[in-house]
Amino acid sequence: MAQTARVPTKADLRAAALARRDAISPDQRAAAADAIAARGLPFEIANGAVISAYSPIRNEIDPTPLMHKLAGLGARLALPSVTARGHSLIFRAWSPGERLMLGALGIPEPSPAAAEVLPDVMLVPLAAFDRLGHRIGYGAGHYDFTFAHLRKVKPVTGVGLAFAAQETRAIPALSHDVALDYVLTETKVFDFRSS
């Protein structure tokens, strides 16, 4: 009897994509972040729009060069604070150069005294993505929950930042998984809005 090939799980896809990401050299990482910043966002942003990013951990692509460019174009920047699993992230105003503190998960975030804001655009990290805009994070669901929560209040554009090596052929999406509007890599802009 012929054996059927096992379909990779999200955990399998995450592990494979993270191994590819971890193999990227520091010089290639920096060049990729600069390439994304040089290209900028693939859509116009209103002056004063709130754009949230993230503090890179675990070899994630660094959004800092892009954030500096967006601040120069008049965007207001924010970073997320993790509250608890199953709760929306809180976004606090942040400017380049402002000191960060370690949050509950050991991720640098703005001071609790920083003003809370609601982003118009969320730049999000990911472990893997496919050509339908599905992403795999680290499994806690923080961004899926946050998109679902915030989009009840206002339109929020979701932009994944990734290395090209993190692209995966197909990600099994569940009903609670929220697809991204775009993914930006060092080599390409993926626009999923019409998918």
Backbone as ProteinMPNN parsed JSONL, in Angstrom:
{"seq_chain_A": "MAQTARVPTKADLRAAALARRDAISPDQRAAAADAIAARGLPFEIANGAVISAYSPIRNEIDPTPLMHKLAGLGARLALPSVTARGHSLIFRAWSPGERLMLGALGIPEPSPAAAEVLPDVMLVPLAAFDRLGHRIGYGAGHYDFTFAHLRKVKPVTGVGLAFAAQETRAIPALSHDVALDYVLTETKVFDFRSS", "coords_chain_A": {"N_chain_A": [[0.85, -1.184, 0.0], [0.638, 2.153, -0.915], [2.212, 4.865, 0.656], [0.881, 7.949, 1.76], [2.058, 11.257, 1.348], [2.938, 13.195, 4.162], [1.215, 16.089, 5.115], [2.736, 19.202, 5.626], [2.716, 20.71, 8.845], [1.763, 23.825, 10.492], [3.704, 24.215, 12.421], [5.85, 22.745, 11.349], [6.312, 24.205, 8.985], [6.934, 26.702, 10.085], [9.317, 26.1, 11.505], [11.035, 25.347, 9.376], [11.11, 27.722, 7.836], [12.169, 29.516, 9.711], [14.68, 28.391, 10.087], [15.798, 28.883, 7.569], [15.759, 31.668, 7.674], [17.476, 32.141, 9.85], [19.873, 31.404, 8.731], [20.737, 33.509, 7.225], [23.213, 35.928, 6.659], [24.669, 38.459, 8.878], [25.431, 40.763, 7.38], [23.893, 40.463, 5.057], [21.375, 40.668, 6.219], [21.318, 43.333, 7.127], [21.582, 44.649, 4.658], [19.197, 43.843, 3.433], [17.238, 45.053, 5.086], [17.852, 47.722, 4.576], [17.289, 47.812, 1.828], [14.504, 47.456, 1.771], [13.74, 49.766, 3.142], [14.699, 51.732, 1.387], [12.982, 51.422, -0.766], [10.536, 51.875, 0.434], [7.066, 52.242, 1.548], [4.458, 50.691, -0.407], [2.319, 52.332, -0.922], [0.523, 55.431, -0.542], [0.92, 57.448, 2.371], [-0.912, 59.261, 4.747], [-0.062, 62.5, 6.012], [0.943, 62.482, 9.336], [-0.165, 60.011, 9.833], [-0.472, 57.063, 11.816], [1.949, 54.722, 12.273], [2.717, 51.547, 13.178], [5.413, 49.515, 14.27], [7.832, 47.125, 15.15], [9.988, 45.78, 17.673], [12.824, 44.202, 16.683], [13.385, 40.726, 17.135], [14.957, 37.508, 17.556], [16.349, 37.228, 15.038], [14.661, 38.564, 13.238], [13.742, 40.615, 10.433], [14.994, 43.902, 10.448], [13.03, 46.643, 11.172], [13.826, 49.24, 11.562], [15.357, 51.012, 9.73], [13.339, 51.527, 7.778], [11.383, 52.669, 9.41], [12.637, 55.054, 10.202], [12.703, 56.353, 7.715], [9.931, 56.616, 7.219], [9.16, 58.242, 9.35], [10.466, 60.555, 8.588], [8.855, 61.239, 6.481], [6.658, 62.236, 7.664], [5.106, 60.514, 9.182], [3.667, 59.297, 12.242], [5.123, 57.346, 14.715], [4.841, 54.11, 16.28], [5.124, 51.512, 18.749], [4.44, 48.114, 19.689], [3.018, 46.861, 22.777], [2.937, 43.982, 24.68], [0.216, 42.556, 26.303], [-1.431, 40.303, 27.363], [-1.812, 36.839, 26.493], [-4.249, 36.232, 24.014], [-5.294, 38.728, 24.135], [-5.577, 42.008, 22.712], [-2.751, 43.663, 21.286], [-1.221, 46.558, 22.719], [-0.592, 49.782, 21.531], [1.989, 52.104, 21.665], [3.083, 55.471, 21.446], [6.141, 56.292, 19.812], [9.393, 57.498, 19.118], [12.256, 57.546, 16.93], [15.268, 56.896, 18.617], [14.27, 57.275, 21.163], [14.274, 55.903, 24.404], [13.833, 52.453, 25.156], [12.126, 49.926, 27.07], [12.313, 46.691, 28.637], [9.635, 44.569, 27.98], [6.896, 42.463, 29.105], [7.421, 40.019, 27.81], [10.086, 40.153, 27.468], [10.719, 41.706, 25.313], [11.838, 44.679, 23.778], [10.04, 47.678, 24.417], [8.023, 50.715, 24.333], [7.892, 53.036, 27.128], [5.442, 52.576, 29.727], [4.336, 55.024, 30.235], [4.19, 56.327, 27.835], [2.111, 57.699, 25.274], [-0.93, 56.051, 24.383], [-1.846, 54.834, 21.198], [-3.747, 54.324, 18.15], [-2.94, 52.352, 15.465], [-2.712, 53.174, 11.948], [-1.437, 51.806, 10.038], [0.079, 48.677, 10.3], [3.194, 47.373, 10.698], [4.418, 44.211, 10.559], [6.158, 41.477, 12.092], [7.177, 38.182, 11.02], [7.272, 34.581, 10.761], [6.937, 32.991, 8.512], [5.51, 33.325, 5.195], [2.954, 33.198, 2.635], [1.9, 33.32, -0.849], [-0.67, 34.226, -0.746], [-0.98, 35.954, 1.237], [-1.127, 34.913, 3.755], [0.25, 34.415, 6.996], [2.701, 33.056, 9.207], [3.277, 33.287, 12.552], [4.737, 33.24, 15.747], [3.043, 31.609, 17.066], [1.431, 32.494, 19.192], [-0.662, 34.117, 18.47], [-0.972, 36.874, 18.737], [-0.911, 38.994, 16.788], [-2.957, 38.269, 14.951], [-5.22, 38.39, 16.617], [-5.089, 41.086, 17.34], [-5.358, 42.47, 14.86], [-7.987, 41.631, 14.173], [-9.417, 42.761, 16.301], [-8.763, 45.576, 16.147], [-9.671, 46.227, 13.583], [-12.373, 46.318, 13.87], [-12.771, 48.781, 14.793], [-11.496, 50.647, 13.118], [-10.128, 51.078, 9.745], [-7.229, 49.182, 9.162], [-4.121, 48.783, 7.773], [-2.28, 45.947, 7.02], [1.059, 45.076, 6.975], [3.471, 42.864, 6.244], [6.872, 42.313, 7.106], [9.697, 40.816, 5.779], [12.344, 38.478, 5.011], [13.183, 37.374, 1.728], [13.686, 34.663, 1.732], [11.904, 33.605, 3.523], [9.539, 33.031, 2.325], [6.926, 30.748, 1.767], [5.475, 27.917, 0.202], [2.669, 27.232, 0.616], [0.444, 28.074, 3.191], [-1.412, 26.596, 5.71], [-4.381, 28.022, 6.432], [-6.414, 29.065, 9.123], [-9.765, 29.798, 10.337], [-9.556, 31.959, 12.108], [-7.215, 33.166, 11.396], [-5.647, 36.041, 10.173], [-5.241, 37.518, 7.098], [-2.519, 39.274, 5.531], [-2.207, 42.573, 4.04], [-0.074, 43.337, 2.495], [3.239, 42.091, 1.804], [6.552, 42.921, 2.337], [9.679, 42.309, 1.0], [13.269, 42.069, 0.648], [13.554, 41.843, -2.063], [11.107, 42.049, -3.359], [7.726, 43.345, -3.655], [4.789, 42.234, -2.332], [1.434, 42.325, -3.071], [-1.554, 41.768, -1.688], [-4.157, 42.581, -1.745], [-6.059, 42.237, -3.759], [-6.276, 39.567, -3.916]], "CA_chain_A": [[0.0, 0.0, 0.0], [1.467, 3.363, -1.022], [2.027, 5.828, 1.751], [0.652, 9.318, 1.313], [2.991, 12.213, 1.963], [2.355, 13.966, 5.26], [1.107, 17.528, 4.853], [3.452, 19.92, 6.688], [1.924, 21.513, 9.774], [2.288, 25.175, 10.689], [4.947, 24.088, 13.194], [6.881, 22.32, 10.402], [6.599, 25.336, 8.093], [7.603, 27.701, 10.916], [10.687, 25.649, 11.777], [11.814, 25.412, 8.137], [11.313, 29.134, 7.466], [13.072, 30.132, 10.686], [16.035, 27.89, 9.789], [16.286, 29.66, 6.411], [16.006, 33.04, 8.148], [18.655, 32.137, 10.72], [21.07, 31.188, 7.913], [21.095, 34.761, 6.542], [24.34, 36.565, 7.353], [24.387, 39.809, 9.38], [25.544, 41.747, 6.294], [22.714, 40.311, 4.2], [20.239, 41.185, 6.988], [21.372, 44.799, 7.083], [21.31, 45.068, 3.273], [17.769, 43.624, 3.175], [16.493, 46.11, 5.787], [18.094, 48.966, 3.836], [16.585, 47.729, 0.54], [13.083, 47.705, 2.033], [13.608, 51.189, 3.494], [14.926, 52.542, 0.181], [11.775, 51.321, -1.588], [9.433, 52.474, 1.19], [5.77, 51.571, 1.465], [3.92, 50.71, -1.768], [1.087, 53.129, -0.962], [0.671, 56.754, 0.075], [0.465, 57.579, 3.752], [-1.296, 60.629, 5.081], [0.793, 63.142, 7.009], [0.427, 62.24, 10.676], [-0.669, 58.639, 9.996], [0.233, 56.306, 12.846], [2.488, 53.463, 11.755], [3.369, 50.754, 14.221], [6.388, 48.533, 13.797], [8.143, 46.157, 16.197], [11.398, 45.657, 18.048], [13.179, 42.9, 16.127], [13.963, 39.669, 17.977], [15.128, 36.209, 16.888], [16.789, 37.407, 13.642], [13.654, 39.201, 12.382], [14.248, 41.744, 9.655], [14.958, 45.112, 11.273], [12.222, 47.685, 10.549], [14.295, 50.579, 11.948], [15.613, 51.921, 8.591], [12.054, 51.933, 7.19], [10.719, 53.563, 10.367], [13.283, 56.365, 10.083], [12.231, 56.958, 6.464], [8.522, 56.986, 7.363], [9.113, 59.409, 10.247], [10.871, 61.692, 7.768], [7.741, 61.574, 5.584], [5.561, 62.799, 8.453], [4.345, 59.512, 9.937], [3.884, 59.151, 13.686], [5.498, 55.952, 14.913], [4.411, 53.432, 17.506], [5.573, 50.137, 18.964], [3.459, 47.38, 20.488], [3.267, 46.3, 24.105], [2.164, 42.757, 24.867], [-0.474, 42.529, 27.592], [-1.616, 38.899, 27.72], [-2.252, 35.996, 25.378], [-5.683, 36.348, 23.805], [-5.677, 40.138, 24.22], [-4.985, 42.853, 21.688], [-1.554, 44.436, 21.619], [-1.41, 47.996, 22.95], [0.432, 50.513, 20.793], [2.411, 53.337, 22.334], [3.862, 56.383, 20.6], [7.587, 56.128, 19.931], [10.202, 58.195, 18.114], [13.61, 57.007, 16.88], [16.175, 57.428, 19.635], [13.673, 57.184, 22.491], [14.677, 54.717, 25.145], [12.841, 51.399, 25.301], [12.31, 49.075, 28.24], [11.892, 45.317, 28.355], [8.256, 44.276, 28.342], [6.587, 41.207, 29.788], [8.032, 38.882, 27.118], [11.499, 40.436, 27.238], [10.849, 42.437, 24.046], [11.877, 46.127, 24.03], [8.829, 48.424, 24.089], [8.017, 52.047, 24.96], [7.497, 53.166, 28.528], [3.992, 52.615, 29.939], [3.911, 56.424, 30.283], [4.011, 56.823, 26.462], [0.701, 57.782, 24.875], [-1.495, 54.962, 23.583], [-2.34, 55.267, 19.89], [-4.286, 53.265, 17.296], [-2.228, 52.464, 14.194], [-3.36, 53.123, 10.64], [-0.656, 50.779, 9.338], [0.866, 47.836, 11.203], [4.301, 46.608, 10.14], [4.442, 43.055, 11.447], [7.16, 40.445, 11.842], [6.595, 36.878, 10.737], [8.192, 33.467, 10.554], [6.768, 32.565, 7.127], [4.341, 33.872, 4.494], [2.723, 32.619, 1.311], [1.485, 34.303, -1.864], [-2.055, 34.646, -0.512], [-0.964, 36.893, 2.355], [-1.16, 34.24, 5.041], [1.523, 34.46, 7.705], [2.876, 32.267, 10.411], [4.078, 33.979, 13.557], [5.348, 32.313, 16.696], [2.022, 30.724, 17.607], [0.614, 33.054, 20.272], [-1.842, 34.752, 17.89], [-1.103, 38.289, 19.122], [-1.243, 39.88, 15.673], [-4.287, 37.925, 14.435], [-6.212, 38.935, 17.549], [-5.028, 42.549, 17.285], [-6.0, 42.905, 13.609], [-9.436, 41.412, 14.281], [-9.942, 43.734, 17.265], [-8.642, 46.954, 15.665], [-10.452, 46.447, 12.364], [-13.75, 46.619, 14.258], [-12.772, 50.194, 15.155], [-11.036, 51.473, 11.996], [-9.339, 50.312, 8.78], [-5.805, 49.064, 9.494], [-3.391, 48.077, 6.723], [-1.286, 45.024, 7.563], [2.224, 44.943, 6.096], [4.501, 41.99, 6.784], [8.259, 42.542, 6.689], [10.34, 39.503, 5.795], [13.364, 38.152, 4.024], [12.624, 36.56, 0.643], [13.85, 33.252, 2.1], [10.811, 33.175, 4.401], [8.35, 32.679, 1.551], [6.555, 29.335, 1.846], [4.543, 27.652, -0.893], [1.273, 27.358, 1.053], [0.25, 28.027, 4.637], [-2.794, 26.233, 6.041], [-4.994, 29.118, 7.195], [-7.613, 28.76, 9.896], [-10.75, 30.879, 10.251], [-9.16, 33.129, 12.904], [-5.986, 33.742, 10.851], [-5.912, 37.265, 9.418], [-4.27, 37.692, 6.008], [-1.898, 40.591, 5.4], [-2.483, 43.304, 2.81], [1.187, 43.359, 1.749], [4.503, 41.658, 2.412], [7.714, 43.55, 1.713], [10.956, 41.641, 1.193], [14.363, 42.828, 0.038], [13.53, 41.708, -3.521], [9.785, 42.141, -3.979], [6.544, 43.796, -2.924], [3.628, 41.39, -2.577], [0.191, 43.039, -2.8], [-2.579, 40.731, -1.579], [-5.48, 43.175, -1.577], [-7.019, 41.739, -4.754], [-6.229, 38.084, -3.942]], "C_chain_A": [[0.891, 1.241, 0.0], [1.162, 4.299, 0.141], [1.801, 7.216, 1.166], [1.622, 10.233, 2.052], [2.262, 13.003, 3.043], [2.344, 15.441, 4.883], [1.83, 18.272, 5.977], [2.501, 20.742, 7.554], [2.499, 22.926, 9.828], [3.611, 25.127, 11.449], [6.108, 23.675, 12.291], [7.311, 23.494, 9.517], [7.349, 26.435, 8.839], [9.073, 27.33, 11.121], [11.567, 25.76, 10.53], [12.121, 26.857, 7.744], [12.279, 29.826, 8.423], [14.5, 29.645, 10.48], [16.62, 28.638, 8.597], [16.62, 31.089, 6.839], [17.282, 33.107, 8.982], [19.954, 31.974, 9.937], [21.53, 32.454, 7.185], [22.171, 35.478, 7.353], [23.954, 37.955, 7.861], [24.469, 40.88, 8.29], [24.336, 41.688, 5.361], [21.468, 40.85, 4.894], [20.169, 42.703, 6.886], [21.045, 45.311, 5.684], [19.824, 44.915, 2.945], [16.926, 44.714, 3.831], [16.646, 47.44, 5.056], [17.35, 48.972, 2.497], [15.096, 48.01, 0.716], [12.864, 49.186, 2.349], [13.759, 52.067, 2.261], [13.681, 52.543, -0.7], [10.595, 51.971, -0.884], [8.15, 51.673, 1.072], [5.213, 51.685, 0.053], [2.603, 51.477, -1.888], [1.364, 54.447, -0.246], [0.214, 56.71, 1.529], [0.145, 59.048, 4.007], [-0.315, 61.193, 6.104], [0.157, 62.938, 8.381], [-0.168, 60.861, 10.887], [0.176, 57.925, 11.04], [0.657, 54.959, 12.253], [3.193, 52.751, 12.893], [4.34, 49.787, 13.561], [6.618, 47.547, 14.939], [9.622, 46.238, 16.506], [11.849, 44.277, 17.601], [13.833, 41.974, 17.154], [14.201, 38.452, 17.089], [15.483, 36.326, 15.407], [15.706, 37.929, 12.705], [14.303, 40.34, 11.598], [14.011, 43.024, 10.453], [14.135, 46.196, 10.567], [12.762, 49.098, 10.769], [14.619, 51.481, 10.758], [14.326, 52.416, 7.931], [11.336, 52.91, 8.117], [11.316, 54.965, 10.301], [12.787, 57.088, 8.825], [10.788, 57.449, 6.612], [8.353, 58.186, 8.295], [9.485, 60.664, 9.481], [9.795, 62.14, 6.802], [6.519, 62.078, 6.342], [4.72, 61.789, 9.206], [4.653, 59.636, 11.424], [4.113, 57.668, 13.938], [4.999, 55.421, 16.245], [5.037, 52.047, 17.547], [4.559, 49.431, 19.853], [3.973, 47.012, 21.87], [2.361, 45.086, 24.233], [1.517, 42.814, 26.247], [-0.625, 41.084, 28.055], [-2.063, 38.14, 26.487], [-3.777, 36.11, 25.256], [-6.2, 37.767, 23.953], [-4.971, 40.914, 23.114], [-3.698, 43.488, 22.204], [-1.972, 45.875, 21.892], [-0.277, 48.698, 22.208], [0.713, 51.826, 21.494], [3.285, 54.153, 21.391], [5.35, 56.206, 20.877], [8.261, 56.906, 18.813], [11.597, 57.589, 18.103], [14.509, 57.693, 17.908], [15.606, 57.387, 21.037], [14.017, 55.85, 23.131], [13.515, 53.73, 25.269], [13.131, 50.619, 26.58], [11.83, 47.674, 27.903], [10.477, 45.086, 28.866], [8.131, 42.896, 28.96], [7.248, 39.996, 29.138], [9.519, 39.109, 26.836], [11.76, 41.155, 25.926], [10.878, 43.926, 24.359], [10.59, 46.816, 23.561], [8.875, 49.785, 24.782], [7.588, 51.982, 26.424], [5.973, 53.128, 28.643], [3.45, 54.045, 30.013], [3.69, 57.004, 28.884], [2.536, 56.751, 26.081], [0.275, 56.55, 24.082], [-2.07, 55.532, 22.298], [-2.941, 54.062, 19.164], [-3.62, 53.391, 15.931], [-3.165, 52.468, 12.987], [-2.732, 52.021, 9.795], [0.111, 50.0, 10.395], [1.923, 47.102, 10.399], [4.518, 45.43, 11.083], [5.563, 42.096, 11.073], [6.452, 39.127, 11.53], [7.688, 35.831, 10.626], [8.15, 33.033, 9.092], [5.54, 33.248, 6.533], [4.178, 33.131, 3.176], [2.17, 33.695, 0.381], [0.004, 34.654, -1.81], [-2.132, 35.631, 0.655], [-1.09, 36.243, 3.713], [0.228, 34.288, 5.674], [1.514, 33.46, 8.838], [3.755, 33.098, 11.332], [4.724, 32.951, 14.468], [4.316, 31.478, 17.445], [1.133, 31.297, 18.698], [-0.643, 33.756, 19.756], [-2.02, 36.224, 18.207], [-1.547, 39.17, 17.951], [-2.601, 39.554, 15.063], [-5.368, 38.546, 15.318], [-6.268, 40.456, 17.446], [-5.671, 43.079, 16.006], [-7.516, 42.77, 13.716], [-10.074, 42.454, 15.198], [-9.927, 45.156, 16.683], [-9.517, 47.227, 14.448], [-11.947, 46.585, 12.645], [-13.901, 48.106, 14.536], [-12.445, 51.078, 13.954], [-10.307, 50.593, 10.979], [-7.867, 50.329, 9.202], [-5.148, 48.239, 8.391], [-2.296, 47.226, 7.359], [-0.172, 44.77, 6.569], [3.256, 44.05, 6.785], [5.868, 42.392, 6.258], [8.993, 41.225, 6.835], [11.516, 39.466, 4.837], [12.705, 37.277, 2.961], [12.679, 35.077, 0.982], [12.722, 32.727, 2.978], [9.533, 32.826, 3.644], [8.162, 31.165, 1.566], [5.469, 29.087, 0.804], [3.083, 27.829, -0.483], [1.195, 27.188, 2.56], [-1.196, 27.637, 4.906], [-3.403, 27.295, 6.955], [-6.257, 28.63, 7.894], [-8.538, 29.97, 9.874], [-10.335, 32.121, 11.028], [-7.879, 33.79, 12.39], [-6.334, 34.936, 9.959], [-4.824, 37.433, 8.363], [-3.75, 39.131, 6.004], [-2.336, 41.244, 4.099], [-1.262, 43.302, 1.885], [2.238, 42.572, 2.525], [5.614, 42.32, 1.617], [8.939, 42.705, 2.037], [12.031, 42.505, 0.536], [14.308, 42.806, -1.485], [12.182, 42.023, -4.157], [8.755, 42.751, -3.039], [5.394, 42.868, -3.319], [2.388, 42.174, -2.156], [-0.94, 42.016, -2.834], [-3.993, 41.292, -1.569], [-6.494, 42.646, -2.575], [-7.043, 40.221, -4.822], [-7.529, 37.504, -3.45]], "O_chain_A": [[1.796, 1.359, 0.827], [0.013, 4.487, 0.539], [2.451, 7.607, 0.197], [1.955, 10.012, 3.216], [1.12, 13.425, 2.861], [3.339, 15.976, 4.394], [1.575, 18.009, 7.153], [1.589, 21.391, 7.042], [3.572, 23.196, 9.289], [4.528, 25.897, 11.163], [7.22, 24.183, 12.437], [8.501, 23.745, 9.324], [8.284, 27.031, 8.303], [9.961, 28.16, 10.929], [12.709, 26.211, 10.613], [13.247, 27.179, 7.366], [13.111, 30.627, 7.998], [15.442, 30.412, 10.678], [17.8, 28.99, 8.604], [17.633, 31.651, 6.422], [18.077, 34.035, 8.829], [21.019, 32.36, 10.418], [22.607, 32.463, 6.589], [22.058, 35.618, 8.57], [23.022, 38.567, 7.34], [23.659, 41.807, 8.278], [23.819, 42.718, 4.929], [20.597, 41.426, 4.242], [19.12, 43.28, 6.602], [20.317, 46.292, 5.536], [19.252, 45.761, 2.257], [16.004, 45.242, 3.21], [15.684, 48.197, 4.929], [16.839, 50.01, 2.076], [14.494, 48.717, -0.091], [11.903, 49.787, 1.869], [13.027, 53.044, 2.104], [13.361, 53.56, -1.315], [9.736, 52.56, -1.541], [8.15, 50.556, 0.555], [5.47, 52.681, -0.625], [1.858, 51.289, -2.85], [2.302, 54.564, 0.543], [-0.751, 56.026, 1.872], [0.844, 59.947, 3.541], [0.199, 60.466, 6.954], [-1.033, 63.195, 8.562], [-0.631, 60.551, 11.985], [1.382, 58.15, 11.14], [-0.173, 54.173, 11.797], [4.134, 53.272, 13.491], [4.116, 49.311, 12.448], [5.667, 47.175, 15.626], [10.412, 46.713, 15.691], [11.321, 43.274, 18.082], [14.703, 42.378, 17.925], [13.683, 38.392, 15.973], [14.948, 35.571, 14.596], [15.817, 37.757, 11.491], [15.28, 40.944, 12.041], [12.955, 43.202, 11.059], [14.502, 46.625, 9.473], [12.216, 50.056, 10.223], [14.192, 52.636, 10.761], [14.227, 53.587, 7.564], [10.742, 53.88, 7.648], [10.584, 55.954, 10.34], [12.49, 58.282, 8.863], [10.456, 58.555, 6.187], [7.504, 59.046, 8.059], [8.893, 61.722, 9.694], [9.805, 63.284, 6.346], [5.469, 62.321, 5.747], [3.716, 62.16, 9.814], [5.753, 60.027, 11.815], [3.373, 56.828, 13.426], [4.77, 56.168, 17.196], [5.425, 51.488, 16.521], [3.897, 50.065, 20.674], [5.174, 46.873, 22.101], [1.169, 45.152, 23.933], [2.188, 43.088, 27.242], [-0.008, 40.686, 29.043], [-2.62, 38.717, 25.553], [-4.497, 36.088, 26.254], [-7.408, 37.995, 23.904], [-3.903, 40.52, 22.645], [-3.569, 43.806, 23.386], [-2.97, 46.349, 21.35], [0.869, 48.251, 22.255], [-0.201, 52.562, 21.866], [4.106, 53.616, 20.648], [5.766, 55.999, 22.017], [7.754, 56.963, 17.693], [12.085, 57.156, 19.147], [14.501, 58.916, 18.042], [16.358, 57.454, 22.009], [14.043, 54.811, 22.473], [12.365, 54.125, 25.463], [14.246, 50.652, 27.101], [11.03, 47.492, 26.985], [10.16, 45.368, 30.021], [9.125, 42.249, 29.292], [7.602, 39.043, 29.832], [10.137, 38.366, 26.074], [12.902, 41.211, 25.469], [10.04, 44.406, 25.122], [10.112, 46.57, 22.453], [9.665, 49.992, 25.703], [7.002, 51.0, 26.88], [5.281, 53.602, 27.742], [2.246, 54.259, 29.872], [3.07, 58.059, 28.75], [1.811, 55.854, 26.513], [1.011, 56.063, 23.224], [-2.706, 56.586, 22.307], [-2.671, 52.916, 19.525], [-3.724, 54.441, 15.298], [-4.239, 51.866, 12.996], [-3.387, 51.395, 8.962], [0.723, 50.591, 11.285], [1.599, 46.303, 9.52], [4.772, 45.624, 12.272], [5.881, 41.92, 9.896], [5.25, 38.994, 11.762], [8.862, 36.144, 10.427], [9.186, 32.74, 8.495], [4.649, 33.692, 7.257], [5.117, 32.522, 2.664], [1.994, 34.844, 0.785], [-0.519, 35.301, -2.717], [-3.216, 36.088, 1.018], [-1.156, 36.939, 4.726], [1.244, 34.211, 4.983], [0.465, 33.074, 9.354], [4.832, 33.553, 10.947], [5.201, 31.913, 14.008], [4.666, 30.724, 18.353], [0.166, 30.649, 19.097], [-1.587, 33.97, 20.517], [-3.094, 36.779, 17.977], [-2.45, 39.994, 18.099], [-3.335, 40.47, 14.691], [-6.315, 39.154, 14.819], [-7.347, 41.048, 17.461], [-6.447, 44.033, 16.056], [-8.246, 43.703, 13.381], [-11.152, 42.969, 14.9], [-10.938, 45.856, 16.717], [-10.045, 48.328, 14.295], [-12.711, 46.934, 11.745], [-15.011, 48.638, 14.52], [-13.045, 52.14, 13.785], [-9.906, 49.477, 11.311], [-7.332, 51.379, 9.557], [-5.577, 47.12, 8.111], [-1.485, 47.724, 8.14], [-0.417, 44.306, 5.455], [3.844, 44.439, 7.794], [6.005, 42.769, 5.094], [8.928, 40.585, 7.884], [11.654, 40.323, 3.964], [11.776, 36.526, 3.259], [11.808, 34.314, 0.563], [12.6, 31.515, 3.159], [8.555, 32.379, 4.244], [9.116, 30.405, 1.401], [4.636, 29.959, 0.556], [2.333, 28.516, -1.177], [1.8, 26.281, 3.132], [-2.114, 28.274, 4.388], [-2.993, 27.448, 8.105], [-7.055, 27.884, 7.327], [-8.138, 31.049, 9.44], [-10.716, 33.231, 10.656], [-7.49, 34.849, 12.882], [-7.21, 34.846, 9.098], [-3.637, 37.486, 8.685], [-4.438, 40.066, 6.413], [-2.778, 40.567, 3.171], [-1.393, 43.27, 0.661], [2.14, 42.409, 3.741], [5.622, 42.286, 0.386], [9.21, 42.416, 3.202], [11.733, 43.541, -0.058], [14.933, 43.641, -2.14], [12.11, 42.243, -5.367], [8.881, 42.69, -1.816], [5.07, 42.737, -4.5], [2.299, 42.634, -1.018], [-1.248, 41.462, -3.889], [-4.945, 40.532, -1.397], [-7.685, 42.606, -2.268], [-7.729, 39.641, -5.663], [-7.679, 36.283, -3.398]]}, "name": "protein", "num_of_chains": 1, "seq": "MAQTARVPTKADLRAAALARRDAISPDQRAAAADAIAARGLPFEIANGAVISAYSPIRNEIDPTPLMHKLAGLGARLALPSVTARGHSLIFRAWSPGERLMLGALGIPEPSPAAAEVLPDVMLVPLAAFDRLGHRIGYGAGHYDFTFAHLRKVKPVTGVGLAFAAQETRAIPALSHDVALDYVLTETKVFDFRSS"}
